[in-house]
């Protein structure tokens, strides 16, 4: 009974909410994915444009979500928005996919990224160092470290919202400041010959495939669209989890104002930092150096040019801080979605309760277990590629939900109205649908499995719903 009486504590201010958004977005992606983007685009102009397009899409969605967050300032964020705009089936399919893969596999991937870069300082923690071997199945020290980090962060967040927010705000401020310093030192190490070669007028907008050996391959007209979509996958993944503050609405002071504002501020900060970081890359590395960076770790190649051999250590520490803080934000926000599902009778009942510290501890720990299983499976990377299109589908549905609600529930109070409505939401919907269709055409092996995972939620919903009605 004591747990049932618990309620969320409104202890997060605008700074905390903004740092939750920015910190959940900045993980390891910005340090890595530009190498693949450069390979797909073959020019710095198009590479930069991919990040601009990604930033535009993310910021547009965030500004639109502001209207939803002001109307429905409740824990669960996107899950709640989809339920209110459509029906429980749509929101459950999102919640199911979010729990099964999107959030838990992301937590696993970010955790393993932390371990991989920790191995630069402590080689015994490398993913090639096996601790357990059972036939053809191996468990590396990196996997165990990632699980340890996930368990630690889950424990911190189960101790109360104040514990989680302190870690999030502190580490996010540190990593934004660190990235800005990296950008500054990168421009101070500016190489005129590299810059002139990269930004050559004749080549900077020549869209083509650049191979690691330095050779180029021209695209057909349709192939060029497929290449841009493939390039966008990495950028969109690096910018994901931008909606984190909406999931903790019940714990944010003045949520009707601060959620939307935190979404706008957080996504703007990260977009500017990401674009500046990529421009910095082009000032110290030529295109061939970008696409041939060992294991795609383009930031390490850039840091070596800026700081010399010590650059590897600097970037390793930056990524450790970045991924640790990123996982904290994802873990904190994700649990609130399962909590809201449980309140609707669509998840385990205990998940819909709060512990003595006024946080959904059961939701946090069940998320921890599934994420740890993904760590041990070693398949999280493939699943994240597969699920990218599905993530965008749910974003499109939520943005379209703003338009739908304007017509179906016009009397609802709207303390904030979506900026640029209806033009920006419509542009986002068109861009999102185009991205998904192009991925279906050019990357069906990745896109279709992700859609199938999401669709599996439909029969699960009806099974749960029928059981709920039977025992009601």
C-alpha positions in Angstrom: 0.0 0.0 0.0 2.9 2.4 0.7 4.2 2.0 -2.8 0.7 2.8 -4.3 0.6 6.1 -2.3 4.0 7.3 -3.7 3.9 10.0 -6.4 6.6 11.4 -8.6 8.7 14.3 -7.2 8.9 17.5 -9.3 12.6 18.2 -8.8 13.9 18.7 -12.4 14.2 22.3 -13.5 14.7 23.6 -17.1 18.5 23.1 -17.0 18.1 19.5 -15.8 15.5 18.7 -18.5 17.6 20.3 -21.2 20.7 18.4 -20.1 18.6 15.2 -20.1 17.7 15.8 -23.8 21.2 16.8 -24.9 22.9 14.1 -22.8 20.7 11.4 -24.1 21.5 12.4 -27.6 25.3 12.7 -27.3 26.8 9.2 -27.0 29.5 7.7 -29.2 27.9 8.3 -32.6 29.4 11.8 -33.2 32.8 10.3 -32.7 32.3 7.5 -35.3 29.5 7.7 -37.8 30.9 10.5 -39.9 33.3 8.0 -41.5 30.4 6.0 -42.9 28.6 9.2 -43.9 31.7 10.3 -45.8 31.9 7.0 -47.6 28.3 7.2 -48.7 28.5 10.8 -49.9 32.1 11.1 -51.1 32.2 14.9 -50.4 32.4 17.2 -47.4 29.6 19.3 -48.8 27.1 16.4 -48.8 28.5 15.0 -45.6 27.8 18.3 -43.8 24.4 18.6 -45.5 23.4 15.2 -44.1 24.0 16.5 -40.6 22.1 19.7 -41.4 19.1 17.6 -42.7 19.3 15.4 -39.6 19.4 18.5 -37.3 16.5 20.0 -39.2 14.4 16.9 -38.8 15.2 16.5 -35.1 14.6 20.1 -34.3 11.3 20.2 -36.3 10.1 17.1 -34.5 11.1 18.5 -31.1 9.3 21.8 -31.8 6.2 19.8 -32.8 6.4 17.6 -29.7 6.3 20.7 -27.7 2.6 21.0 -28.4 2.0 17.4 -27.4 4.0 17.8 -24.2 2.1 20.9 -23.2 -1.3 19.1 -23.7 -0.3 15.8 -22.0 2.4 16.5 -19.4 2.5 12.9 -18.1 5.2 10.3 -17.6 5.7 8.2 -20.7 6.0 10.9 -23.3 5.7 9.5 -26.8 3.7 6.5 -25.5 1.1 8.8 -24.1 1.0 11.0 -27.2 0.4 8.1 -29.5 -2.3 6.8 -27.2 -4.1 10.1 -27.1 -3.7 10.9 -30.8 -4.7 7.4 -32.0 -5.6 4.5 -29.8 -4.0 2.0 -27.3 -3.0 -0.4 -30.0 -0.7 2.2 -31.7 0.8 3.2 -28.4 1.3 -0.4 -27.3 3.1 -1.3 -30.6 5.4 1.6 -29.9 5.9 0.6 -26.2 6.5 -3.0 -27.2 9.2 -2.1 -29.8 10.7 0.5 -27.4 11.1 -2.2 -24.7 12.0 -5.1 -26.9 14.7 -3.4 -29.0 14.8 0.4 -29.3 15.6 1.4 -25.8 17.1 -1.8 -24.4 19.3 -2.6 -27.4 20.5 1.1 -27.4 21.4 0.8 -23.7 23.4 -2.3 -24.5 25.1 -0.7 -27.5 26.1 2.4 -25.6 27.3 0.3 -22.7 29.5 -1.8 -24.9 30.8 1.5 -26.6 31.8 2.7 -23.1 33.7 -0.6 -22.5 35.4 -0.5 -25.9 36.9 2.9 -25.3 37.8 2.1 -21.7 39.9 -0.7 -23.2 42.2 2.0 -24.7 43.2 2.8 -21.1 42.9 -0.7 -19.7 43.5 -3.3 -22.5 42.4 -6.2 -20.3 38.8 -4.9 -20.9 38.9 -5.2 -24.7 36.1 -7.0 -26.5 38.7 -9.5 -27.8 39.6 -10.6 -24.2 37.3 -13.5 -23.4 36.3 -14.3 -19.9 33.9 -17.1 -20.5 34.0 -19.6 -23.4 31.2 -22.2 -23.9 31.7 -24.0 -27.2 31.4 -21.3 -29.9 29.9 -18.8 -27.5 32.2 -16.3 -25.9 31.7 -13.6 -23.3 34.2 -10.8 -23.4 35.4 -8.5 -20.6 33.9 -5.6 -22.6 30.4 -7.2 -22.4 30.8 -7.7 -18.6 31.9 -4.1 -18.1 28.9 -2.9 -20.1 26.6 -4.9 -17.9 28.3 -3.6 -14.8 27.8 0.0 -16.0 24.1 -0.7 -16.8 23.6 -2.2 -13.3 25.4 0.7 -11.7 23.3 3.3 -13.5 20.1 1.4 -12.8 21.0 1.4 -9.1 21.7 5.1 -9.1 18.4 5.9 -10.8 16.5 3.6 -8.5 17.8 5.7 -5.6 15.7 8.6 -6.6 15.3 11.2 -9.4 17.8 13.5 -7.7 20.6 11.0 -8.0 19.9 10.4 -11.7 19.5 14.1 -12.5 22.8 15.0 -10.8 24.7 12.5 -12.8 23.0 13.6 -16.0 23.3 17.3 -15.6 27.0 17.1 -14.5 28.2 14.7 -17.1 26.3 16.5 -19.9 27.8 19.9 -19.1 31.2 18.2 -19.0 30.8 16.5 -22.4 29.4 19.6 -24.1 32.2 21.7 -22.8 34.7 19.0 -23.9 33.3 18.8 -27.4 33.5 22.6 -27.7 37.1 22.4 -26.6 37.8 19.7 -29.1 36.2 21.9 -31.8 38.3 24.9 -30.7 41.6 23.0 -30.7 40.7 21.4 -34.0 40.3 24.8 -35.6 43.5 26.0 -34.0 45.2 23.1 -35.7 43.6 24.1 -39.0 45.4 22.7 -42.1 45.0 25.0 -45.1 46.0 22.4 -47.6 43.5 19.8 -46.2 40.7 22.4 -46.0 41.3 23.6 -49.6 41.3 20.0 -50.8 38.1 19.1 -49.0 36.2 22.2 -49.9 37.3 22.4 -53.5 34.4 23.9 -55.4 34.5 21.3 -58.1 34.4 18.3 -55.7 32.5 19.4 -52.6 29.1 18.8 -54.0 29.9 15.7 -56.1 27.8 13.0 -54.6 29.4 9.6 -55.1 30.6 6.5 -53.2 34.1 6.8 -51.8 35.9 3.5 -51.1 38.5 3.0 -48.4 41.2 2.5 -51.1 40.5 6.1 -52.3 38.6 5.2 -55.5 35.2 6.8 -56.3 32.0 5.2 -57.7 29.3 7.3 -59.3 25.7 6.7 -58.4 22.6 6.5 -60.6 19.9 9.1 -59.9 17.9 6.7 -57.7 21.1 5.2 -56.2 22.0 8.7 -54.9 18.8 8.9 -52.9 19.5 5.5 -51.4 23.0 6.6 -50.5 21.7 9.7 -48.7 19.2 7.6 -46.8 22.0 5.2 -45.8 24.1 8.2 -44.7 21.2 9.6 -42.7 20.9 6.4 -40.6 24.1 7.1 -38.7 23.2 10.8 -38.2 19.7 10.0 -37.0 20.9 7.3 -34.6 23.4 9.8 -33.2 20.6 12.3 -32.6 18.1 9.9 -31.2 16.6 9.9 -27.7 16.0 13.7 -28.1 12.5 13.3 -26.6 13.8 12.0 -23.3 12.5 14.9 -21.2 8.9 14.2 -22.3 9.1 10.8 -20.7 9.8 12.3 -17.2 7.0 14.9 -17.4 5.7 14.2 -13.9 9.1 15.0 -12.4 9.7 18.3 -14.2 8.7 21.6 -12.7 6.2 23.6 -14.7 6.1 20.8 -17.4 3.8 22.6 -19.8 6.5 25.2 -20.3 9.7 23.4 -19.6 9.3 20.2 -21.5 8.8 21.9 -24.9 11.5 24.4 -24.1 14.0 21.7 -23.1 13.3 19.8 -26.3 14.0 22.9 -28.4 17.1 24.0 -26.4 18.6 20.5 -26.1 18.2 19.6 -29.8 19.5 23.0 -30.9 22.6 22.7 -28.7 23.4 19.2 -30.0 22.7 20.1 -33.7 25.0 23.1 -33.6 27.7 21.1 -31.8 27.4 18.2 -34.2 27.7 20.4 -37.3 30.7 22.3 -35.9 32.4 19.0 -35.0 32.0 17.7 -38.6 33.3 21.0 -40.0 36.2 20.7 -37.6 36.9 17.2 -39.0 37.2 18.6 -42.5 39.8 21.1 -41.3 42.3 18.5 -40.1 41.5 15.3 -42.1 41.1 14.9 -45.9 38.3 12.7 -47.2 40.4 9.6 -47.6 41.6 9.9 -43.9 38.0 10.1 -42.8 36.7 7.1 -44.6 39.8 5.0 -43.7 39.8 5.8 -40.0 40.5 2.6 -38.1 37.2 1.0 -37.0 35.5 4.2 -38.3 36.8 6.1 -35.2 37.1 9.4 -37.0 37.4 11.5 -33.9 40.5 9.5 -32.8 42.1 10.2 -36.2 41.3 13.9 -35.8 42.6 14.0 -32.2 45.9 12.5 -33.3 46.3 15.2 -35.8 45.4 17.8 -33.2 47.1 16.5 -30.1 49.6 13.9 -31.4 49.7 10.4 -29.9 48.1 11.7 -26.7 44.9 12.4 -28.7 43.8 8.8 -28.5 43.7 9.0 -24.7 41.8 12.3 -24.8 39.1 11.0 -27.1 38.9 7.7 -25.1 38.2 9.6 -21.9 35.7 11.9 -23.7 33.8 8.9 -25.1 33.8 7.2 -21.7 32.2 10.3 -20.1 29.8 10.8 -23.1 28.5 7.2 -23.2 28.2 6.9 -19.4 26.1 10.1 -19.3 24.1 9.1 -22.4 23.2 5.7 -20.9 22.2 7.4 -17.7 19.7 9.5 -19.5 18.3 6.7 -21.6 17.9 4.4 -18.6 16.2 7.2 -16.6 13.7 8.1 -19.3 13.0 4.6 -20.7 11.6 3.3 -17.4 8.8 5.9 -17.3 7.4 4.5 -20.6 7.0 1.0 -19.2 5.6 2.5 -16.0 2.8 4.2 -18.1 2.2 1.0 -20.0 1.7 -0.8 -16.8 -0.8 1.8 -15.6 -2.8 1.1 -18.7 -2.8 -2.6 -17.9 -0.4 -3.4 -20.8 2.6 -4.4 -18.8 3.4 -6.2 -15.6 1.4 -4.6 -12.8 4.4 -4.1 -10.4 6.1 -2.1 -13.1 3.4 0.6 -12.6 4.4 1.2 -9.0 7.0 3.6 -7.4 9.4 2.6 -4.7 10.1 4.5 -1.5 12.3 6.9 -3.5 9.4 7.8 -5.8 10.8 6.2 -8.9 9.6 3.2 -11.0 12.2 0.8 -9.7 10.6 -2.4 -11.1 10.6 -0.7 -14.5 14.2 0.2 -14.2 15.4 -3.2 -13.2 13.4 -5.1 -15.8 14.9 -2.8 -18.4 18.3 -3.5 -16.9 17.8 -7.3 -17.3 16.7 -7.1 -21.0 19.5 -4.6 -21.8 22.0 -7.0 -20.2 20.7 -9.9 -22.2 21.3 -7.8 -25.4 24.9 -7.2 -24.1 25.5 -10.9 -23.9 23.8 -11.6 -27.3 26.2 -9.5 -29.2 23.4 -8.7 -31.7 22.4 -5.2 -30.6 24.3 -3.5 -33.4 22.4 -5.3 -36.1 19.1 -4.7 -34.4 19.8 -1.0 -34.1 20.4 -0.8 -37.8 17.1 -2.7 -38.4 15.1 -0.6 -36.0 16.1 2.9 -37.3 13.3 3.1 -39.8 10.8 2.0 -37.3 11.9 4.7 -34.9 11.3 7.3 -37.6 7.8 5.8 -38.4 6.8 6.4 -34.7 8.1 9.9 -34.9 6.1 10.6 -38.0 3.0 9.2 -36.4 3.5 11.4 -33.3 4.1 14.5 -35.5 1.0 13.6 -37.6 -0.8 13.2 -34.3 -0.5 16.9 -33.7 -2.4 17.6 -36.9 -4.9 14.9 -36.1 -5.6 16.2 -32.6 -6.2 19.7 -34.0 -9.2 18.3 -35.9 -10.4 15.5 -33.6 -10.0 17.3 -30.2 -10.0 21.0 -31.0 -11.2 21.9 -27.5 -8.1 20.6 -25.7 -6.1 23.3 -24.0 -2.9 24.0 -25.9 -0.6 26.2 -23.8 2.0 25.9 -26.6 1.3 25.5 -30.3 3.7 23.8 -32.7 6.1 26.3 -34.3 5.6 26.6 -38.0 2.3 24.7 -38.0 1.2 23.1 -40.3 4.2 23.6 -42.7 7.0 22.3 -40.6 5.1 19.2 -39.3 4.1 18.4 -42.9 7.7 18.8 -44.2 8.9 16.5 -41.4 6.2 13.9 -42.3 7.2 14.0 -46.0 10.9 13.7 -45.1 10.3 10.9 -42.6 8.1 8.8 -45.0 10.6 9.4 -47.8 13.5 8.1 -45.6 11.6 5.0 -44.6 10.5 4.2 -48.2 14.1 4.7 -49.5 15.4 2.4 -46.8 12.8 -0.2 -47.7 13.9 0.0 -51.3 17.7 0.1 -50.8 18.2 -1.5 -47.4 15.3 -4.1 -47.2 17.4 -6.6 -45.3 17.8 -4.1 -42.4 14.4 -2.3 -42.7 11.9 -5.2 -43.0 13.1 -7.1 -39.9 12.6 -4.0 -37.8 9.1 -3.5 -39.1 8.3 -7.1 -38.4 9.5 -6.8 -34.8 7.2 -3.8 -34.4 4.2 -5.6 -36.1 4.7 -8.5 -33.7 3.3 -6.2 -31.0 -0.1 -6.3 -32.6 -1.0 -9.9 -31.7 0.7 -9.4 -28.3 -1.6 -6.4 -27.7 -4.7 -8.4 -28.4 -3.5 -11.4 -26.2 -2.9 -9.0 -23.3 -6.1 -7.1 -23.8 -8.2 -10.2 -24.0 -6.7 -11.6 -20.8 -7.2 -8.2 -19.1 -10.9 -8.2 -20.0 -11.3 -11.8 -19.0 -10.0 -11.1 -15.4 -11.5 -7.6 -15.1 
